[in-house]
Amino acid sequence: MPVNNNTILSSNYFEVSNEIGLKIGEADSNAKATYELVFKRKRNENYDIELTRLKFLVNQKEIVNKFSNISNAYFECLFPMQFVIVNDTLDLSNYKEIKKRIEKTDEFLTNKYNGEGLNYIRKEFLDKVATELEMKQFVNSLNILKIFNLTLNRFLENVVSEFSWTIPATGKSLWNLKKIEDENEAVSFSSKQLNDKEFISSLNNYFIKNNLTSLATDEEIIESDFSTNIIYESTNLNIKELNNNCKIKVGKFFEYKENITIKSLL
């Protein structure tokens, strides 16, 4: 059953928490980002949804590191993002407006800073959003967007489908995701079926790129788990609360945990 854009989605205001733990070899890091998302339902416009991010904090503090600030300044140019809903999926529609914001911010940052750090961050970001197609692919790779797209699948039949999830450092991971109907207006998506071979290849590519000597083999035992639990408002697609977890462990080589929670403040 496709989404009825006119009746079952409305504006909302969300509190988001995103906690990531990542261990690769001897390197170990943990961080928690919190922010608010304004989810505006638009009618009689050339788009369906507008998404704005506010009050972004890392470990309960504003970003003070120079290079993290530069990276975040580029990323903030994406907001507000506007989408049309196509085949139960959010499709970015304001590329030209975002591109203008990026150009303005890029001019400001290149006038204020210089050096290899800026050049690296600048090139990494600008390459990802150079064309409309590349910008859409980048936005679709953001895990928060993947989650919102999952919420639009509430009324689809129970199926097993391939699902991609973006992991820091290694990039895309592929899962066979199953939709489960629950009681009390709740729906869950879960999987323990990570594409192991694809992930080991991505992990080793990271090791090689960063001159790490140890390489994982296809015989490594991989522990993996993915789940998204969504509580909806009544019989529509409005989210009341969402909890998402992803875990992957590859022997002594790699350990990753990510939790994203979304709560409606309305």
MARLO-941409 format. One record per residue (C-alpha): residue number from 0; x, y, z. Coordinates in steps of 0.001 Angstrom, whole numbers. Each point is the difference from the previous one (the first is absolute). Layout:
resi;px;py;pz
NUM;X;Y;Z
...
***
This chain:
resi;px;py;pz
0;0;0;0
1;1718;3256;-1103
2;219;3064;2218
3;-2969;2367;-253
4;1879;3273;267
5;-3107;2035;747
6;-1408;-1789;3032
7;2486;-1959;2076
8;3036;2241;455
9;44;3215;1986
10;2575;2431;1362
11;2017;-1018;3032
12;2876;1077;2238
13;2524;-2656;1009
14;2728;-408;2584
15;2794;-2172;-1405
16;2862;-1778;1759
17;2723;-1757;-2009
18;2707;-1914;1922
19;2863;-1784;-1785
20;2760;-2208;1383
21;2722;-1077;-2435
22;3124;-2106;553
23;2364;-747;-2890
24;3247;-1690;999
25;1431;2047;2861
26;-2122;3096;-733
27;-3082;349;2193
28;-2525;2852;-93
29;-3424;832;1398
30;-2201;3007;-685
31;-3589;1056;533
32;-1726;2588;-2170
33;-3314;1564;944
34;-2169;2324;-2044
35;-3572;899;-873
36;-1726;-545;-3332
37;-2881;2090;-1252
38;-2087;-2180;-2311
39;-2391;2261;-1937
40;-2772;-1446;-2094
41;-649;2280;-2986
42;-3103;164;-2152
43;-504;1902;-3233
44;3777;209;-424
45;2320;-1704;-2473
46;1231;-2247;2833
47;-1609;-2106;2754
48;2380;197;2954
49;2531;2542;1287
50;2637;-1118;2513
51;2000;2454;2135
52;2668;-819;2606
53;426;2117;3155
54;2082;80;3226
55;2722;-2409;-1155
56;2301;-1045;2863
57;2759;-2605;367
58;422;-1487;3471
59;-2388;2708;1264
60;2266;2801;-1235
61;178;2253;-3021
62;2748;-845;-2458
63;3203;1933;754
64;2620;-1954;-1958
65;1019;1973;-3105
66;-215;-2841;-2506
67;-3180;-1469;1474
68;-1510;3483;-217
69;956;294;-3669
70;-1458;-3423;-762
71;-3221;826;1831
72;-289;3378;-1744
73;-6;-1748;-3385
74;-2469;-2630;1204
75;-2380;2626;1403
76;-429;1339;-3537
77;-2210;-2988;-753
78;-2741;1348;2295
79;-2791;588;-526
80;-391;-3010;-2293
81;-3190;-335;-2004
82;-1386;-3305;-1257
83;-2732;-1419;-2144
84;-1231;-3481;874
85;528;-2402;-2902
86;-780;-3708;389
87;-7;266;3816
88;3426;1676;-19
89;1149;3557;710
90;1482;1496;-3171
91;2052;3220;383
92;-1484;2841;-2064
93;1820;3255;911
94;3456;-698;-1455
95;345;3479;-1536
96;-764;1799;3275
97;2422;-2197;1941
98;2673;535;-2639
99;-284;3776;432
100;384;-325;3769
101;3069;-2194;-473
102;1614;2502;-2368
103;-582;2853;2462
104;1392;-1979;2950
105;2939;-1236;-2060
106;946;3571;-888
107;-184;1021;3663
108;2093;-2954;1227
109;2699;312;-2674
110;360;3702;819
111;289;-742;3718
112;2193;-3133;-24
113;2728;-1594;-2079
114;2235;-3042;92
115;-130;-3731;-619
116;-2670;-671;2631
117;-2498;2353;-1632
118;863;-1255;-3481
119;-552;-3628;1010
120;-3373;638;1698
121;-1102;2286;-2816
122;816;-2477;-2761
123;-1568;-2935;1886
124;-3293;1862;391
125;-182;1777;-3346
126;735;-3217;-1905
127;-3016;-1629;1672
128;-2417;2765;-1059
129;1458;1068;-3358
130;-3060;-970;-2044
131;-3672;-458;824
132;329;-3773;-252
133;3079;-65;2262
134;-1697;2233;2566
135;-3062;-2276;45
136;2232;-3040;453
137;1848;1699;2865
138;-3218;1052;1751
139;-1432;-3497;-447
140;3143;-1434;1628
141;-718;1892;3247
142;-1296;-2452;2587
143;-2623;2410;1326
144;-1522;107;-3498
145;139;-3777;-262
146;-1984;-184;3235
147;-2649;2455;-1180
148;-342;-1968;-3220
149;-559;-3154;2052
150;-2854;1693;1853
151;-1778;553;-3321
152;-164;-3780;-469
153;-2517;-556;2783
154;-2775;-1191;-2308
155;2079;-2129;-2342
156;-352;-3766;141
157;2346;-1937;2289
158;3004;-613;-2201
159;3714;-688;195
160;1919;2669;-1888
161;3587;1107;-510
162;823;3047;2102
163;3163;2096;161
164;1348;1716;3125
165;2930;2428;62
166;2807;-775;2458
167;2782;2460;926
168;3329;-773;-1694
169;-1147;-3069;-1971
170;-3026;1463;-1777
171;-3040;-1957;-1171
172;-1100;-3247;1643
173;-2686;-2228;-1525
174;-2681;-1836;1994
175;-2966;-2264;-715
176;-2619;1914;1947
177;-3329;-1475;1093
178;-3083;2024;921
179;-1962;-1219;3040
180;-3460;1172;1026
181;-506;588;3729
182;-2929;1029;2136
183;-754;3485;1352
184;754;1889;-3210
185;3598;-1250;-131
186;2066;-1412;-2858
187;3494;-1497;126
188;2668;-649;-2605
189;2788;-2395;896
190;2880;-2029;-1384
191;2917;-2130;1093
192;886;-649;-3633
193;2814;2374;-900
194;1655;-587;-3369
195;3219;-1263;1629
196;2119;-245;-3140
197;-852;3532;-1098
198;765;1374;3462
199;3369;-1791;331
200;971;1445;-3377
201;-936;3539;1135
202;1867;-470;3282
203;3178;-1180;-1712
204;-195;2877;-2471
205;18;2345;2996
206;3011;-1832;1497
207;1939;248;-3268
208;-900;3668;-557
209;1210;880;3505
210;3142;-2176;-119
211;-1184;-2416;2690
212;1817;-3313;-214
213;-2645;-2422;1315
214;-2603;-1277;-2463
215;-3174;-1925;805
216;-855;-3176;-1925
217;-3297;-1494;-1134
218;375;-2544;2818
219;-334;2648;2717
220;-3017;-382;2276
221;-2236;3031;-443
222;-2556;918;2646
223;-2657;2289;-1436
224;-3424;1300;941
225;-2283;2726;-1367
226;-3383;1107;1315
227;-2384;2929;-304
228;-3055;238;2253
229;-2602;2631;-897
230;-3036;1129;1979
231;-2477;1903;-2140
232;-2796;2376;815
233;-3273;-1853;-584
234;-424;-1375;-3552
235;2161;2540;-1840
236;3722;442;-693
237;708;2577;2697
238;2791;-1225;2284
239;-435;157;3770
240;3230;-1779;882
241;2714;-1951;-1813
242;3002;-2008;1173
243;2653;-1256;-2424
244;3016;-2212;792
245;2772;-1371;-2171
246;2909;-2143;1222
247;2869;-1668;-1853
248;3033;-1751;1468
249;2784;-1669;-1987
250;2360;-1830;2377
251;2796;2251;1224
252;-135;2179;-3125
253;-3196;2018;280
254;-2855;843;2347
255;-2823;2440;-730
256;-3149;951;1893
257;-2479;2708;-957
258;-3227;1038;1655
259;-2423;2588;-1375
260;-3104;1035;1905
261;-2686;2352;-1288
262;-2763;1386;2228
263;-2869;2243;-997
264;-172;3177;2106
265;-3550;827;-1099
***
